[in-house]
Amino acid sequence: MQKIIHPFFKLLDLLIVACMIAMVFMVFGNVVLRYGFNSGIDVSDEMSRYCFIWLTYIGAMVAMREKGHL
């Protein structure tokens, strides 16, 4: 059973990193576009919010497995 669970949580760790990187690029890119070029990406706010929600859910699962506190 551990052979299945351990790679699953490694995949969750990678998803956490991917969500965090996506959030940083979307928010930073949107800030640069808004203040530098007076335009922006409309979907960036919503997608970064969804990434944050999934980051919280996945982080709670990983923290529960490691007996940590979110």
All heavy atoms as TSV, in Angstrom:
chain	resi	resn	atom	element	x	y	z
A	1	MET	N	N	0.816	-1.203	0.000
A	1	MET	CA	C	0.000	0.000	0.000
A	1	MET	C	C	0.858	1.264	0.000
A	1	MET	O	O	0.485	2.267	-0.588
A	1	MET	CB	C	-0.918	-0.042	1.225
A	1	MET	CG	C	-1.974	0.986	1.216
A	1	MET	SD	S	-3.143	0.632	-0.077
A	1	MET	CE	C	-4.361	1.818	0.245
A	2	GLN	N	N	1.998	1.206	0.684
A	2	GLN	CA	C	2.880	2.366	0.723
A	2	GLN	C	C	3.473	2.683	-0.655
A	2	GLN	O	O	3.825	3.821	-0.930
A	2	GLN	CB	C	4.019	2.148	1.729
A	2	GLN	CG	C	3.575	2.199	3.170
A	2	GLN	CD	C	3.148	3.607	3.582
A	2	GLN	OE1	O	3.329	4.574	2.863
A	2	GLN	NE2	N	2.548	3.701	4.753
A	3	LYS	N	N	3.583	1.650	-1.520
A	3	LYS	CA	C	4.109	1.868	-2.863
A	3	LYS	C	C	3.172	2.747	-3.690
A	3	LYS	O	O	3.600	3.397	-4.637
A	3	LYS	CB	C	4.319	0.535	-3.584
A	3	LYS	CG	C	5.486	-0.250	-3.063
A	3	LYS	CD	C	5.675	-1.505	-3.876
A	3	LYS	CE	C	6.873	-2.286	-3.382
A	3	LYS	NZ	N	7.104	-3.485	-4.191
A	4	ILE	N	N	1.900	2.740	-3.341
A	4	ILE	CA	C	0.918	3.555	-4.059
A	4	ILE	C	C	0.802	4.939	-3.418
A	4	ILE	O	O	0.730	5.954	-4.115
A	4	ILE	CB	C	-0.456	2.860	-4.075
A	4	ILE	CG1	C	-0.358	1.535	-4.829
A	4	ILE	CG2	C	-1.512	3.760	-4.684
A	4	ILE	CD1	C	-1.581	0.679	-4.708
A	5	ILE	N	N	0.813	4.975	-2.095
A	5	ILE	CA	C	0.568	6.230	-1.375
A	5	ILE	C	C	1.736	7.200	-1.512
A	5	ILE	O	O	1.535	8.402	-1.718
A	5	ILE	CB	C	0.249	5.938	0.101
A	5	ILE	CG1	C	-1.091	5.214	0.196
A	5	ILE	CG2	C	0.202	7.219	0.913
A	5	ILE	CD1	C	-1.450	4.752	1.580
A	6	HIS	N	N	2.960	6.702	-1.395
A	6	HIS	CA	C	4.122	7.594	-1.434
A	6	HIS	C	C	4.241	8.349	-2.772
A	6	HIS	O	O	4.409	9.575	-2.761
A	6	HIS	CB	C	5.402	6.808	-1.128
A	6	HIS	CG	C	6.609	7.663	-0.983
A	6	HIS	ND1	N	6.773	8.529	0.080
A	6	HIS	CD2	C	7.693	7.800	-1.776
A	6	HIS	CE1	C	7.924	9.167	-0.072
A	6	HIS	NE2	N	8.503	8.737	-1.181
A	7	PRO	N	N	4.126	7.676	-3.931
A	7	PRO	CA	C	4.169	8.441	-5.195
A	7	PRO	C	C	2.987	9.401	-5.364
A	7	PRO	O	O	3.121	10.467	-5.966
A	7	PRO	CB	C	4.142	7.371	-6.281
A	7	PRO	CG	C	4.621	6.146	-5.629
A	7	PRO	CD	C	4.191	6.240	-4.205
A	8	PHE	N	N	1.830	9.035	-4.802
A	8	PHE	CA	C	0.671	9.920	-4.875
A	8	PHE	C	C	0.950	11.229	-4.151
A	8	PHE	O	O	0.640	12.316	-4.664
A	8	PHE	CB	C	-0.560	9.236	-4.286
A	8	PHE	CG	C	-1.770	10.111	-4.226
A	8	PHE	CD1	C	-2.432	10.478	-5.378
A	8	PHE	CD2	C	-2.243	10.586	-3.007
A	8	PHE	CE1	C	-3.546	11.304	-5.327
A	8	PHE	CE2	C	-3.345	11.399	-2.945
A	8	PHE	CZ	C	-4.005	11.759	-4.106
A	9	PHE	N	N	1.553	11.155	-2.982
A	9	PHE	CA	C	1.852	12.379	-2.247
A	9	PHE	C	C	3.019	13.149	-2.856
A	9	PHE	O	O	3.100	14.362	-2.719
A	9	PHE	CB	C	2.085	12.080	-0.758
A	9	PHE	CG	C	0.796	11.945	-0.004
A	9	PHE	CD1	C	0.257	10.704	0.263
A	9	PHE	CD2	C	0.105	13.063	0.413
A	9	PHE	CE1	C	-0.931	10.581	0.941
A	9	PHE	CE2	C	-1.099	12.948	1.087
A	9	PHE	CZ	C	-1.622	11.710	1.352
A	10	LYS	N	N	3.920	12.468	-3.537
A	10	LYS	CA	C	4.950	13.176	-4.290
A	10	LYS	C	C	4.314	13.955	-5.448
A	10	LYS	O	O	4.724	15.070	-5.755
A	10	LYS	CB	C	6.008	12.208	-4.823
A	10	LYS	CG	C	6.934	11.711	-3.776
A	10	LYS	CD	C	7.744	12.871	-3.234
A	10	LYS	CE	C	8.673	12.391	-2.139
A	10	LYS	NZ	N	9.363	13.508	-1.500
A	11	LEU	N	N	3.308	13.350	-6.084
A	11	LEU	CA	C	2.570	14.041	-7.140
A	11	LEU	C	C	1.841	15.263	-6.574
A	11	LEU	O	O	1.814	16.322	-7.203
A	11	LEU	CB	C	1.571	13.092	-7.801
A	11	LEU	CG	C	0.677	13.701	-8.867
A	11	LEU	CD1	C	1.506	14.076	-10.088
A	11	LEU	CD2	C	-0.428	12.753	-9.231
A	12	LEU	N	N	1.278	15.126	-5.378
A	12	LEU	CA	C	0.615	16.261	-4.742
A	12	LEU	C	C	1.611	17.377	-4.439
A	12	LEU	O	O	1.287	18.555	-4.579
A	12	LEU	CB	C	-0.102	15.827	-3.461
A	12	LEU	CG	C	-1.344	14.964	-3.640
A	12	LEU	CD1	C	-1.960	14.643	-2.292
A	12	LEU	CD2	C	-2.359	15.634	-4.531
A	13	ASP	N	N	2.820	17.004	-4.031
A	13	ASP	CA	C	3.855	18.014	-3.803
A	13	ASP	C	C	4.174	18.764	-5.091
A	13	ASP	O	O	4.342	19.990	-5.081
A	13	ASP	CB	C	5.128	17.371	-3.253
A	13	ASP	CG	C	4.990	16.938	-1.811
A	13	ASP	OD1	O	4.086	17.449	-1.121
A	13	ASP	OD2	O	5.790	16.079	-1.375
A	14	LEU	N	N	4.255	18.038	-6.191
A	14	LEU	CA	C	4.509	18.687	-7.480
A	14	LEU	C	C	3.350	19.597	-7.887
A	14	LEU	O	O	3.563	20.668	-8.465
A	14	LEU	CB	C	4.759	17.645	-8.561
A	14	LEU	CG	C	6.093	16.912	-8.474
A	14	LEU	CD1	C	6.158	15.799	-9.511
A	14	LEU	CD2	C	7.239	17.876	-8.661
A	15	LEU	N	N	2.118	19.185	-7.581
A	15	LEU	CA	C	0.962	20.028	-7.879
A	15	LEU	C	C	0.979	21.310	-7.058
A	15	LEU	O	O	0.601	22.381	-7.549
A	15	LEU	CB	C	-0.337	19.261	-7.607
A	15	LEU	CG	C	-0.825	18.377	-8.726
A	15	LEU	CD1	C	-2.006	17.535	-8.258
A	15	LEU	CD2	C	-1.221	19.195	-9.925
A	16	ILE	N	N	1.425	21.209	-5.812
A	16	ILE	CA	C	1.534	22.393	-4.965
A	16	ILE	C	C	2.540	23.368	-5.572
A	16	ILE	O	O	2.282	24.575	-5.666
A	16	ILE	CB	C	1.937	21.997	-3.529
A	16	ILE	CG1	C	0.769	21.315	-2.826
A	16	ILE	CG2	C	2.399	23.210	-2.733
A	16	ILE	CD1	C	1.119	20.744	-1.473
A	17	VAL	N	N	3.674	22.857	-5.994
A	17	VAL	CA	C	4.703	23.711	-6.606
A	17	VAL	C	C	4.174	24.327	-7.899
A	17	VAL	O	O	4.370	25.519	-8.165
A	17	VAL	CB	C	5.992	22.908	-6.842
A	17	VAL	CG1	C	6.986	23.696	-7.672
A	17	VAL	CG2	C	6.615	22.494	-5.523
A	18	ALA	N	N	3.475	23.534	-8.704
A	18	ALA	CA	C	2.933	24.039	-9.972
A	18	ALA	C	C	1.898	25.132	-9.730
A	18	ALA	O	O	1.887	26.156	-10.443
A	18	ALA	CB	C	2.331	22.897	-10.778
A	19	CYS	N	N	1.038	24.946	-8.742
A	19	CYS	CA	C	0.034	25.973	-8.421
A	19	CYS	C	C	0.697	27.250	-7.938
A	19	CYS	O	O	0.293	28.352	-8.315
A	19	CYS	CB	C	-0.937	25.464	-7.363
A	19	CYS	SG	S	-2.231	24.390	-7.978
A	20	MET	N	N	1.727	27.103	-7.124
A	20	MET	CA	C	2.417	28.282	-6.607
A	20	MET	C	C	3.129	29.050	-7.725
A	20	MET	O	O	3.054	30.281	-7.784
A	20	MET	CB	C	3.412	27.866	-5.536
A	20	MET	CG	C	3.940	29.004	-4.751
A	20	MET	SD	S	2.591	29.777	-3.864
A	20	MET	CE	C	3.375	30.125	-2.356
A	21	ILE	N	N	3.796	28.321	-8.613
A	21	ILE	CA	C	4.475	28.969	-9.733
A	21	ILE	C	C	3.467	29.654	-10.654
A	21	ILE	O	O	3.685	30.782	-11.106
A	21	ILE	CB	C	5.335	27.947	-10.500
A	21	ILE	CG1	C	6.538	27.540	-9.657
A	21	ILE	CG2	C	5.793	28.509	-11.844
A	21	ILE	CD1	C	7.334	26.396	-10.235
A	22	ALA	N	N	2.353	28.985	-10.924
A	22	ALA	CA	C	1.323	29.579	-11.778
A	22	ALA	C	C	0.760	30.851	-11.151
A	22	ALA	O	O	0.557	31.860	-11.845
A	22	ALA	CB	C	0.210	28.565	-12.036
A	23	MET	N	N	0.518	30.812	-9.839
A	23	MET	CA	C	0.005	32.000	-9.153
A	23	MET	C	C	0.983	33.165	-9.252
A	23	MET	O	O	0.596	34.299	-9.538
A	23	MET	CB	C	-0.263	31.698	-7.683
A	23	MET	CG	C	-1.542	30.973	-7.414
A	23	MET	SD	S	-1.743	30.541	-5.685
A	23	MET	CE	C	-1.374	32.030	-4.846
A	24	VAL	N	N	2.257	32.891	-9.007
A	24	VAL	CA	C	3.263	33.952	-9.030
A	24	VAL	C	C	3.348	34.575	-10.419
A	24	VAL	O	O	3.350	35.809	-10.560
A	24	VAL	CB	C	4.636	33.406	-8.574
A	24	VAL	CG1	C	5.743	34.384	-8.899
A	24	VAL	CG2	C	4.615	33.094	-7.094
A	25	PHE	N	N	3.406	33.740	-11.460
A	25	PHE	CA	C	3.518	34.278	-12.812
A	25	PHE	C	C	2.265	35.040	-13.236
A	25	PHE	O	O	2.363	36.087	-13.879
A	25	PHE	CB	C	3.828	33.169	-13.817
A	25	PHE	CG	C	5.270	32.768	-13.827
A	25	PHE	CD1	C	5.633	31.450	-13.670
A	25	PHE	CD2	C	6.263	33.716	-13.992
A	25	PHE	CE1	C	6.969	31.079	-13.676
A	25	PHE	CE2	C	7.596	33.367	-14.001
A	25	PHE	CZ	C	7.952	32.031	-13.845
A	26	MET	N	N	1.093	34.524	-12.888
A	26	MET	CA	C	-0.132	35.206	-13.295
A	26	MET	C	C	-0.286	36.551	-12.598
A	26	MET	O	O	-0.605	37.562	-13.240
A	26	MET	CB	C	-1.351	34.328	-13.019
A	26	MET	CG	C	-1.542	33.227	-14.034
A	26	MET	SD	S	-3.078	32.344	-13.825
A	26	MET	CE	C	-2.726	31.365	-12.372
A	27	VAL	N	N	-0.062	36.580	-11.289
A	27	VAL	CA	C	-0.246	37.826	-10.554
A	27	VAL	C	C	0.837	38.839	-10.922
A	27	VAL	O	O	0.544	40.012	-11.157
A	27	VAL	CB	C	-0.278	37.547	-9.035
A	27	VAL	CG1	C	-0.248	38.843	-8.253
A	27	VAL	CG2	C	-1.509	36.740	-8.673
A	28	PHE	N	N	2.093	38.389	-10.994
A	28	PHE	CA	C	3.175	39.304	-11.344
A	28	PHE	C	C	3.001	39.842	-12.767
A	28	PHE	O	O	3.173	41.040	-13.008
A	28	PHE	CB	C	4.527	38.610	-11.207
A	28	PHE	CG	C	5.687	39.487	-11.538
A	28	PHE	CD1	C	6.069	40.498	-10.675
A	28	PHE	CD2	C	6.388	39.325	-12.714
A	28	PHE	CE1	C	7.130	41.331	-10.974
A	28	PHE	CE2	C	7.457	40.132	-13.030
A	28	PHE	CZ	C	7.828	41.141	-12.152
A	29	GLY	N	N	2.641	38.971	-13.681
A	29	GLY	CA	C	2.416	39.412	-15.055
A	29	GLY	C	C	1.278	40.395	-15.165
A	29	GLY	O	O	1.348	41.377	-15.915
A	30	ASN	N	N	0.230	40.152	-14.409
A	30	ASN	CA	C	-0.915	41.056	-14.436
A	30	ASN	C	C	-0.554	42.418	-13.842
A	30	ASN	O	O	-0.978	43.458	-14.359
A	30	ASN	CB	C	-2.091	40.438	-13.688
A	30	ASN	CG	C	-3.413	40.938	-14.188
A	30	ASN	OD1	O	-3.505	41.511	-15.263
A	30	ASN	ND2	N	-4.443	40.704	-13.407
A	31	VAL	N	N	0.231	42.432	-12.768
A	31	VAL	CA	C	0.649	43.705	-12.167
A	31	VAL	C	C	1.522	44.490	-13.136
A	31	VAL	O	O	1.341	45.704	-13.310
A	31	VAL	CB	C	1.390	43.449	-10.831
A	31	VAL	CG1	C	2.108	44.697	-10.349
A	31	VAL	CG2	C	0.423	42.963	-9.772
A	32	VAL	N	N	2.455	43.815	-13.783
A	32	VAL	CA	C	3.324	44.500	-14.751
A	32	VAL	C	C	2.502	45.051	-15.909
A	32	VAL	O	O	2.705	46.194	-16.344
A	32	VAL	CB	C	4.424	43.539	-15.254
A	32	VAL	CG1	C	5.159	44.125	-16.444
A	32	VAL	CG2	C	5.399	43.218	-14.135
A	33	LEU	N	N	1.565	44.256	-16.411
A	33	LEU	CA	C	0.742	44.733	-17.525
A	33	LEU	C	C	-0.152	45.901	-17.124
A	33	LEU	O	O	-0.363	46.825	-17.906
A	33	LEU	CB	C	-0.107	43.588	-18.075
A	33	LEU	CG	C	0.626	42.569	-18.938
A	33	LEU	CD1	C	-0.296	41.418	-19.288
A	33	LEU	CD2	C	1.144	43.214	-20.201
A	34	ARG	N	N	-0.688	45.861	-15.909
A	34	ARG	CA	C	-1.593	46.939	-15.499
A	34	ARG	C	C	-0.861	48.250	-15.279
A	34	ARG	O	O	-1.331	49.303	-15.696
A	34	ARG	CB	C	-2.340	46.552	-14.223
A	34	ARG	CG	C	-3.483	45.631	-14.487
A	34	ARG	CD	C	-4.327	45.459	-13.263
A	34	ARG	NE	N	-5.386	44.491	-13.536
A	34	ARG	CZ	C	-6.162	43.998	-12.620
A	34	ARG	NH1	N	-6.006	44.344	-11.360
A	34	ARG	NH2	N	-7.099	43.129	-12.935
A	35	TYR	N	N	0.262	48.190	-14.581
A	35	TYR	CA	C	0.957	49.435	-14.263
A	35	TYR	C	C	1.916	49.879	-15.358
A	35	TYR	O	O	2.198	51.063	-15.482
A	35	TYR	CB	C	1.697	49.305	-12.932
A	35	TYR	CG	C	0.750	49.225	-11.765
A	35	TYR	CD1	C	0.621	48.061	-11.037
A	35	TYR	CD2	C	-0.029	50.321	-11.412
A	35	TYR	CE1	C	-0.268	47.975	-9.985
A	35	TYR	CE2	C	-0.918	50.251	-10.370
A	35	TYR	CZ	C	-1.024	49.079	-9.645
A	35	TYR	OH	O	-1.907	49.001	-8.607
A	36	GLY	N	N	2.424	48.939	-16.134
A	36	GLY	CA	C	3.364	49.311	-17.174
A	36	GLY	C	C	2.726	49.641	-18.501
A	36	GLY	O	O	3.165	50.534	-19.209
A	37	PHE	N	N	1.675	48.914	-18.851
A	37	PHE	CA	C	1.093	49.054	-20.181
A	37	PHE	C	C	-0.391	49.424	-20.168
A	37	PHE	O	O	-1.029	49.447	-21.208
A	37	PHE	CB	C	1.278	47.749	-20.966
A	37	PHE	CG	C	2.721	47.353	-21.107
A	37	PHE	CD1	C	3.230	46.304	-20.359
A	37	PHE	CD2	C	3.565	48.042	-21.960
A	37	PHE	CE1	C	4.557	45.934	-20.476
A	37	PHE	CE2	C	4.892	47.683	-22.080
A	37	PHE	CZ	C	5.394	46.624	-21.339
A	38	ASN	N	N	-0.929	49.654	-18.984
A	38	ASN	CA	C	-2.330	50.054	-18.828
A	38	ASN	C	C	-3.295	49.044	-19.453
A	38	ASN	O	O	-4.291	49.399	-20.057
A	38	ASN	CB	C	-2.565	51.448	-19.401
A	38	ASN	CG	C	-3.785	52.110	-18.792
A	38	ASN	OD1	O	-4.271	51.667	-17.756
A	38	ASN	ND2	N	-4.265	53.148	-19.426
A	39	SER	N	N	-2.949	47.777	-19.333
A	39	SER	CA	C	-3.838	46.697	-19.764
A	39	SER	C	C	-3.654	45.550	-18.781
A	39	SER	O	O	-2.883	45.647	-17.840
A	39	SER	CB	C	-3.510	46.248	-21.192
A	39	SER	OG	O	-2.251	45.629	-21.213
A	40	GLY	N	N	-4.353	44.479	-18.977
A	40	GLY	CA	C	-4.218	43.346	-18.078
A	40	GLY	C	C	-4.865	42.108	-18.658
A	40	GLY	O	O	-5.547	42.150	-19.675
A	41	ILE	N	N	-4.647	41.012	-17.989
A	41	ILE	CA	C	-5.249	39.743	-18.390
A	41	ILE	C	C	-6.469	39.525	-17.497
A	41	ILE	O	O	-6.339	39.432	-16.271
A	41	ILE	CB	C	-4.240	38.589	-18.234
A	41	ILE	CG1	C	-2.966	38.885	-19.027
A	41	ILE	CG2	C	-4.861	37.275	-18.675
A	41	ILE	CD1	C	-1.830	37.940	-18.718
A	42	ASP	N	N	-7.638	39.453	-18.093
A	42	ASP	CA	C	-8.872	39.346	-17.313
A	42	ASP	C	C	-8.948	38.050	-16.512
A	42	ASP	O	O	-9.398	38.040	-15.372
A	42	ASP	CB	C	-10.089	39.447	-18.232
A	42	ASP	CG	C	-10.210	40.824	-18.859
A	42	ASP	OD1	O	-9.737	41.794	-18.244
A	42	ASP	OD2	O	-10.769	40.915	-19.954
A	43	VAL	N	N	-8.527	36.972	-17.113
A	43	VAL	CA	C	-8.693	35.664	-16.483
A	43	VAL	C	C	-7.628	35.411	-15.407
A	43	VAL	O	O	-7.750	34.483	-14.626
A	43	VAL	CB	C	-8.697	34.566	-17.571
A	43	VAL	CG1	C	-7.297	34.295	-18.087
A	43	VAL	CG2	C	-9.349	33.298	-17.088
A	44	SER	N	N	-6.630	36.267	-15.328
A	44	SER	CA	C	-5.529	36.063	-14.389
A	44	SER	C	C	-6.000	36.112	-12.939
A	44	SER	O	O	-5.554	35.298	-12.116
A	44	SER	CB	C	-4.452	37.117	-14.617
A	44	SER	OG	O	-3.447	37.008	-13.649
A	45	ASP	N	N	-6.869	37.030	-12.607
A	45	ASP	CA	C	-7.364	37.122	-11.224
A	45	ASP	C	C	-8.128	35.866	-10.821
A	45	ASP	O	O	-7.922	35.325	-9.733
A	45	ASP	CB	C	-8.279	38.334	-11.070
A	45	ASP	CG	C	-7.546	39.635	-11.218
A	45	ASP	OD1	O	-6.336	39.667	-10.919
A	45	ASP	OD2	O	-8.186	40.622	-11.634
A	46	GLU	N	N	-8.997	35.424	-11.703
A	46	GLU	CA	C	-9.817	34.249	-11.395
A	46	GLU	C	C	-8.972	32.975	-11.320
A	46	GLU	O	O	-9.158	32.151	-10.423
A	46	GLU	CB	C	-10.907	34.097	-12.451
A	46	GLU	CG	C	-12.022	33.180	-12.042
A	46	GLU	CD	C	-12.904	33.752	-10.958
A	46	GLU	OE1	O	-13.009	34.978	-10.836
A	46	GLU	OE2	O	-13.480	32.945	-10.206
A	47	MET	N	N	-8.051	32.821	-12.245
A	47	MET	CA	C	-7.218	31.613	-12.249
A	47	MET	C	C	-6.277	31.576	-11.045
A	47	MET	O	O	-6.045	30.514	-10.472
A	47	MET	CB	C	-6.415	31.517	-13.549
A	47	MET	CG	C	-7.267	31.226	-14.766
A	47	MET	SD	S	-8.295	29.771	-14.603
A	47	MET	CE	C	-7.069	28.505	-14.485
A	48	SER	N	N	-5.739	32.715	-10.638
A	48	SER	CA	C	-4.889	32.723	-9.457
A	48	SER	C	C	-5.702	32.426	-8.203
A	48	SER	O	O	-5.206	31.781	-7.279
A	48	SER	CB	C	-4.158	34.057	-9.326
A	48	SER	OG	O	-5.064	35.108	-9.176
A	49	ARG	N	N	-6.950	32.850	-8.172
A	49	ARG	CA	C	-7.829	32.528	-7.045
A	49	ARG	C	C	-8.109	31.022	-6.994
A	49	ARG	O	O	-8.062	30.412	-5.917
A	49	ARG	CB	C	-9.132	33.306	-7.180
A	49	ARG	CG	C	-10.007	33.221	-5.956
A	49	ARG	CD	C	-11.208	34.135	-6.070
A	49	ARG	NE	N	-10.765	35.513	-6.279
A	49	ARG	CZ	C	-11.307	36.328	-7.165
A	49	ARG	NH1	N	-12.298	35.932	-7.927
A	49	ARG	NH2	N	-10.877	37.555	-7.300
A	50	TYR	N	N	-8.377	30.407	-8.146
A	50	TYR	CA	C	-8.596	28.961	-8.183
A	50	TYR	C	C	-7.332	28.195	-7.787
A	50	TYR	O	O	-7.410	27.192	-7.078
A	50	TYR	CB	C	-9.059	28.507	-9.560
A	50	TYR	CG	C	-10.503	28.823	-9.859
A	50	TYR	CD1	C	-10.875	29.320	-11.100
A	50	TYR	CD2	C	-11.488	28.631	-8.915
A	50	TYR	CE1	C	-12.185	29.618	-11.390
A	50	TYR	CE2	C	-12.811	28.928	-9.187
A	50	TYR	CZ	C	-13.148	29.412	-10.414
A	50	TYR	OH	O	-14.446	29.706	-10.698
A	51	CYS	N	N	-6.189	28.669	-8.242
A	51	CYS	CA	C	-4.925	28.026	-7.843
A	51	CYS	C	C	-4.727	28.111	-6.339
A	51	CYS	O	O	-4.264	27.159	-5.709
A	51	CYS	CB	C	-3.746	28.659	-8.568
A	51	CYS	SG	S	-3.546	28.116	-10.258
A	52	PHE	N	N	-5.075	29.253	-5.745
A	52	PHE	CA	C	-4.941	29.407	-4.300
A	52	PHE	C	C	-5.863	28.453	-3.549
A	52	PHE	O	O	-5.469	27.853	-2.545
A	52	PHE	CB	C	-5.227	30.847	-3.891
A	52	PHE	CG	C	-5.110	31.083	-2.419
A	52	PHE	CD1	C	-3.858	31.096	-1.816
A	52	PHE	CD2	C	-6.225	31.279	-1.649
A	52	PHE	CE1	C	-3.746	31.299	-0.453
A	52	PHE	CE2	C	-6.121	31.483	-0.292
A	52	PHE	CZ	C	-4.875	31.497	0.309
A	53	ILE	N	N	-7.077	28.292	-4.035
A	53	ILE	CA	C	-8.028	27.369	-3.391
A	53	ILE	C	C	-7.509	25.943	-3.463
A	53	ILE	O	O	-7.495	25.221	-2.458
A	53	ILE	CB	C	-9.419	27.495	-4.038
A	53	ILE	CG1	C	-10.028	28.851	-3.695
A	53	ILE	CG2	C	-10.335	26.362	-3.594
A	53	ILE	CD1	C	-11.258	29.190	-4.489
A	54	TRP	N	N	-7.055	25.512	-4.639
A	54	TRP	CA	C	-6.524	24.154	-4.777
A	54	TRP	C	C	-5.239	23.971	-3.988
A	54	TRP	O	O	-4.981	22.901	-3.440
A	54	TRP	CB	C	-6.325	23.808	-6.252
A	54	TRP	CG	C	-7.609	23.389	-6.879
A	54	TRP	CD1	C	-8.374	24.120	-7.725
A	54	TRP	CD2	C	-8.305	22.156	-6.662
A	54	TRP	NE1	N	-9.502	23.408	-8.054
A	54	TRP	CE2	C	-9.479	22.204	-7.417
A	54	TRP	CE3	C	-8.035	21.024	-5.899
A	54	TRP	CZ2	C	-10.392	21.162	-7.432
A	54	TRP	CZ3	C	-8.938	19.981	-5.915
A	54	TRP	CH2	C	-10.098	20.055	-6.673
A	55	LEU	N	N	-4.434	25.008	-3.918
A	55	LEU	CA	C	-3.218	24.957	-3.115
A	55	LEU	C	C	-3.552	24.711	-1.644
A	55	LEU	O	O	-2.885	23.923	-0.972
A	55	LEU	CB	C	-2.453	26.265	-3.281
A	55	LEU	CG	C	-1.135	26.416	-2.563
A	55	LEU	CD1	C	-0.068	25.631	-3.304
A	55	LEU	CD2	C	-0.752	27.861	-2.492
A	56	THR	N	N	-4.599	25.348	-1.163
A	56	THR	CA	C	-5.023	25.159	0.221
A	56	THR	C	C	-5.532	23.739	0.456
A	56	THR	O	O	-5.164	23.100	1.453
A	56	THR	CB	C	-6.119	26.168	0.576
A	56	THR	OG1	O	-5.640	27.478	0.309
A	56	THR	CG2	C	-6.504	26.069	2.034
A	57	TYR	N	N	-6.351	23.230	-0.437
A	57	TYR	CA	C	-6.883	21.877	-0.270
A	57	TYR	C	C	-5.786	20.818	-0.328
A	57	TYR	O	O	-5.725	19.920	0.513
A	57	TYR	CB	C	-7.926	21.569	-1.348
A	57	TYR	CG	C	-9.232	22.287	-1.179
A	57	TYR	CD1	C	-9.999	22.606	-2.284
A	57	TYR	CD2	C	-9.711	22.661	0.058
A	57	TYR	CE1	C	-11.198	23.265	-2.152
A	57	TYR	CE2	C	-10.905	23.326	0.206
A	57	TYR	CZ	C	-11.646	23.621	-0.901
A	57	TYR	OH	O	-12.834	24.268	-0.764
A	58	ILE	N	N	-4.930	20.919	-1.316
A	58	ILE	CA	C	-3.868	19.929	-1.469
A	58	ILE	C	C	-2.870	20.048	-0.321
A	58	ILE	O	O	-2.388	19.040	0.210
A	58	ILE	CB	C	-3.179	20.083	-2.835
A	58	ILE	CG1	C	-4.171	19.777	-3.958
A	58	ILE	CG2	C	-1.987	19.163	-2.943
A	58	ILE	CD1	C	-3.664	20.146	-5.333
A	59	GLY	N	N	-2.572	21.274	0.091
A	59	GLY	CA	C	-1.675	21.481	1.222
A	59	GLY	C	C	-2.228	20.910	2.506
A	59	GLY	O	O	-1.478	20.399	3.349
A	60	ALA	N	N	-3.539	20.953	2.690
A	60	ALA	CA	C	-4.154	20.367	3.880
A	60	ALA	C	C	-3.991	18.849	3.873
A	60	ALA	O	O	-3.733	18.239	4.924
A	60	ALA	CB	C	-5.634	20.738	3.945
A	61	MET	N	N	-4.116	18.222	2.707
A	61	MET	CA	C	-3.920	16.763	2.638
A	61	MET	C	C	-2.485	16.382	2.949
A	61	MET	O	O	-2.233	15.426	3.691
A	61	MET	CB	C	-4.305	16.235	1.253
A	61	MET	CG	C	-5.777	16.204	1.006
A	61	MET	SD	S	-6.237	15.243	-0.441
A	61	MET	CE	C	-5.454	16.136	-1.752
A	62	VAL	N	N	-1.537	17.133	2.397
A	62	VAL	CA	C	-0.125	16.831	2.632
A	62	VAL	C	C	0.234	17.078	4.097
A	62	VAL	O	O	0.938	16.277	4.715
A	62	VAL	CB	C	0.767	17.660	1.687
A	62	VAL	CG1	C	2.232	17.526	2.052
A	62	VAL	CG2	C	0.545	17.229	0.250
A	63	ALA	N	N	-0.286	18.154	4.678
A	63	ALA	CA	C	-0.008	18.450	6.081
A	63	ALA	C	C	-0.616	17.398	6.997
A	63	ALA	O	O	-0.019	17.032	8.015
A	63	ALA	CB	C	-0.543	19.834	6.442
A	64	MET	N	N	-1.791	16.880	6.645
A	64	MET	CA	C	-2.413	15.845	7.470
A	64	MET	C	C	-1.580	14.570	7.446
A	64	MET	O	O	-1.401	13.918	8.473
A	64	MET	CB	C	-3.823	15.544	6.958
A	64	MET	CG	C	-4.569	14.527	7.805
A	64	MET	SD	S	-6.187	14.146	7.145
A	64	MET	CE	C	-5.756	13.229	5.693
A	65	ARG	N	N	-1.031	14.238	6.295
A	65	ARG	CA	C	-0.207	13.025	6.199
A	65	ARG	C	C	1.078	13.166	7.007
A	65	ARG	O	O	1.533	12.220	7.632
A	65	ARG	CB	C	0.149	12.725	4.758
A	65	ARG	CG	C	0.993	11.475	4.624
A	65	ARG	CD	C	1.235	11.111	3.175
A	65	ARG	NE	N	1.860	9.825	3.065
A	65	ARG	CZ	C	3.156	9.654	2.807
A	65	ARG	NH1	N	3.928	10.706	2.640
A	65	ARG	NH2	N	3.652	8.448	2.697
A	66	GLU	N	N	1.656	14.363	7.015
A	66	GLU	CA	C	2.893	14.595	7.737
A	66	GLU	C	C	2.658	14.946	9.197
A	66	GLU	O	O	3.602	15.306	9.896
A	66	GLU	CB	C	3.682	15.705	7.048
A	66	GLU	CG	C	4.138	15.334	5.665
A	66	GLU	CD	C	4.824	16.480	4.947
A	66	GLU	OE1	O	4.887	17.597	5.513
A	66	GLU	OE2	O	5.282	16.256	3.819
A	67	LYS	N	N	1.393	14.863	9.625
A	67	LYS	CA	C	0.996	15.197	10.995
A	67	LYS	C	C	1.434	16.618	11.349
A	67	LYS	O	O	1.904	16.881	12.451
A	67	LYS	CB	C	1.535	14.188	11.989
A	67	LYS	CG	C	0.938	12.793	11.794
A	67	LYS	CD	C	1.495	11.811	12.760
A	67	LYS	CE	C	0.906	10.439	12.610
A	67	LYS	NZ	N	0.695	9.918	11.309
A	68	GLY	N	N	1.285	17.505	10.394
A	68	GLY	CA	C	1.620	18.902	10.584
A	68	GLY	C	C	0.374	19.734	10.757
A	68	GLY	O	O	-0.751	19.232	10.800
A	69	HIS	N	N	0.575	21.011	10.859
A	69	HIS	CA	C	-0.538	21.936	10.999
A	69	HIS	C	C	-0.506	22.897	9.831
A	69	HIS	O	O	0.545	23.425	9.479
A	69	HIS	CB	C	-0.418	22.706	12.327
A	69	HIS	CG	C	-1.642	23.466	12.664
A	69	HIS	ND1	N	-1.850	24.755	12.214
A	69	HIS	CD2	C	-2.720	23.132	13.392
A	69	HIS	CE1	C	-3.015	25.177	12.670
A	69	HIS	NE2	N	-3.558	24.221	13.379
A	70	LEU	N	N	-1.656	23.111	9.220
A	70	LEU	CA	C	-1.702	23.959	8.039
A	70	LEU	C	C	-1.475	25.399	8.435
A	70	LEU	O	O	-0.836	26.140	7.814
A	70	LEU	CB	C	-3.046	23.827	7.333
A	70	LEU	CG	C	-3.217	24.558	6.029
A	70	LEU	CD1	C	-2.192	24.100	5.029
A	70	LEU	CD2	C	-4.597	24.368	5.506
